[in-house]
Amino acid sequence: MVDVKNSKDFQVKLGKVGSKLVVIDFYAKWCPPCKQISPLLDRLELDYKSKAVVLKVDVDKCVEIANKYKISAMPTFLFMKNEKIIGKFSGADPENLKNCFYKFTKV
């Protein structure tokens, strides 16, 4: 997992991904559901390491990025391929997260 520092850092990291799936985890350190889903996100990133990259965006530190993508709940997962959004959902839903990794790495 890669922690994003700011908007410029975010753009640089997006540019280095290539054709892999990008999973952006919008979270807050104080958010219990974010902490709850984090171990699963770690496992999925390992399982899909050749096909996906996870970027973690702390909404309290990276307000500009959160606003750009209209993030209003945490955690929110945004799925991108070639810098285009292909999926998004909010909430610590393990089955949905697993299904999205599976579905979007097949695209």
BAVOKE-147978 format. One record per residue (C-alpha): residue number from 1; residue in three letters; chain; x, y, z. Coordinates in Angstrom, 3 decimals, m for minus. Each point is the difference from the previous one (the first is absolute). Layout:
REM BAVOKE-147978
R num residu chaine       c1       c2       c3
R NUM    ALA      A        X        Y        Z
...
This chain:
REM BAVOKE-147978
R num residu chaine       c1       c2       c3
R   1    MET      A    0.000    0.000    0.000
R   2    VAL      A    1.176    3.457   m0.829
R   3    ASP      A   m0.914    2.991    2.158
R   4    VAL      A   m0.756    3.131   m1.993
R   5    LYS      A    1.489    3.218    1.427
R   6    ASN      A   m1.754    2.677   m2.100
R   7    SER      A   m1.583    0.701   m3.407
R   8    LYS      A    3.326    0.187   m1.842
R   9    ASP      A    1.163   m3.278    1.570
R  10    PHE      A   m3.333   m1.565   m0.977
R  11    GLN      A    0.443    0.978   m3.665
R  12    VAL      A    3.566   m1.325   m0.049
R  13    LYS      A   m1.077   m3.327    1.500
R  14    LEU      A   m2.931   m0.323   m2.431
R  15    GLY      A    2.377    0.626   m2.884
R  16    LYS      A    2.281   m2.861    1.066
R  17    VAL      A   m2.712   m2.674    0.156
R  18    GLY      A   m0.200   m0.775   m3.699
R  19    SER      A   m2.863   m2.320   m0.940
R  20    LYS      A   m0.523   m1.470    3.471
R  21    LEU      A   m3.196    0.463    1.951
R  22    VAL      A    0.287    2.855    2.502
R  23    VAL      A   m1.977   m0.401    3.210
R  24    ILE      A   m0.191    3.257    1.928
R  25    ASP      A   m0.877   m0.420    3.653
R  26    PHE      A   m1.400    3.254    1.376
R  27    TYR      A    0.271   m0.374    3.765
R  28    ALA      A    0.455    1.858    3.271
R  29    LYS      A    2.234   m1.106    2.880
R  30    TRP      A   m2.848    0.530    2.486
R  31    CYS      A   m2.468   m2.144   m2.028
R  32    PRO      A   m0.778   m3.430    1.593
R  33    PRO      A   m1.418   m1.567   m3.219
R  34    CYS      A    3.167    1.117   m1.834
R  35    LYS      A    2.137   m1.818    2.555
R  36    GLN      A   m2.262   m3.047   m0.183
R  37    ILE      A    0.292   m0.454   m3.786
R  38    SER      A    3.715    0.845   m0.228
R  39    PRO      A    1.350   m3.567    0.597
R  40    LEU      A   m2.183   m1.342   m2.816
R  41    LEU      A    1.194    2.775   m2.299
R  42    ASP      A    3.608   m0.980    0.837
R  43    ARG      A   m0.711   m3.649   m0.889
R  44    LEU      A   m1.747    0.892   m3.253
R  45    GLU      A    2.876    2.227   m1.017
R  46    LEU      A    2.410   m2.914    0.515
R  47    ASP      A   m2.271   m2.420   m1.862
R  48    TYR      A   m0.314    2.366   m2.972
R  49    LYS      A    3.464    1.612    0.124
R  50    SER      A    0.707   m0.675   m3.670
R  51    LYS      A   m3.326    1.546   m1.054
R  52    ALA      A   m0.864    2.726    2.536
R  53    VAL      A    1.480    2.825    2.051
R  54    VAL      A   m1.589    1.449    3.145
R  55    LEU      A    0.364    3.709    0.743
R  56    LYS      A   m1.062    1.149    3.467
R  57    VAL      A   m1.356    3.539    0.271
R  58    ASP      A   m0.497    1.421    3.490
R  59    VAL      A   m2.990    2.322   m0.471
R  60    ASP      A    1.144    2.240    2.861
R  61    LYS      A    3.421    0.592   m1.593
R  62    CYS      A   m1.047   m0.027   m3.664
R  63    VAL      A   m3.215    2.024    0.043
R  64    GLU      A    0.496    1.206   m3.567
R  65    ILE      A    0.081   m3.561   m1.382
R  66    ALA      A   m3.006   m1.059    2.100
R  67    ASN      A   m1.955    3.017   m1.273
R  68    LYS      A    0.979   m0.683   m3.612
R  69    TYR      A   m1.529   m3.481    0.193
R  70    LYS      A   m2.971    1.140    2.154
R  71    ILE      A    0.868   m2.246    2.947
R  72    SER      A   m2.531    0.398    2.804
R  73    ALA      A    0.310   m3.290    1.910
R  74    MET      A    2.875   m2.151    1.165
R  75    PRO      A    1.191   m2.366   m1.064
R  76    THR      A   m0.707    0.620   m3.666
R  77    PHE      A    1.696   m2.115   m2.631
R  78    LEU      A    0.534    1.417   m3.460
R  79    PHE      A    1.097   m2.317   m2.811
R  80    MET      A    1.867    1.426   m2.988
R  81    LYS      A    1.527   m1.419   m3.140
R  82    ASN      A    2.088    2.191   m2.319
R  83    GLU      A   m0.944    2.987    2.207
R  84    LYS      A   m3.736   m0.530   m0.649
R  85    ILE      A   m2.442   m0.849    2.803
R  86    ILE      A   m1.541   m3.428   m0.532
R  87    GLY      A   m1.578   m0.521    3.415
R  88    LYS      A   m0.628    1.486    3.437
R  89    PHE      A   m1.669   m0.969    3.252
R  90    SER      A   m0.061    1.156    3.613
R  91    GLY      A    0.026   m2.059    3.162
R  92    ALA      A    2.012   m2.825    1.525
R  93    ASP      A   m1.618   m2.745   m2.094
R  94    PRO      A    2.445   m2.941   m0.272
R  95    GLU      A   m1.948   m1.928   m2.656
R  96    ASN      A   m0.435    3.046   m2.197
R  97    LEU      A    3.708    0.812    0.299
R  98    LYS      A    0.996   m3.562   m0.975
R  99    ASN      A   m2.453   m0.022   m2.911
R 100    CYS      A    1.228    3.349   m1.304
R 101    PHE      A    3.649   m1.111    0.057
R 102    TYR      A   m0.959   m3.164   m1.877
R 103    LYS      A   m2.302    1.703   m2.521
R 104    PHE      A    2.176    3.014   m0.747
R 105    THR      A    3.273   m1.908   m0.412
R 106    LYS      A   m1.737   m1.936   m2.793
R 107    VAL      A   m0.813    3.187   m1.944
